[in-house]
């Protein structure tokens, strides 16, 4: 029984780690996209003010 529970725990830990890595990469993509959006909008507004 102990071996089975250890195997189950290891499997859930691996799934959890895989899930966390996947979520972290997705979170980083979202944050980088948001930063690019914010930076892009600010540079766009600066260009808009410069040219007008």
Protein Blocks (a to p, Z undefined) as FASTA:
>chain_A
ZZmmmmmmmmmmmmmmmmmmmmmmmmmmmmmmmmmmmmmmmmmmmmmmmmZZ
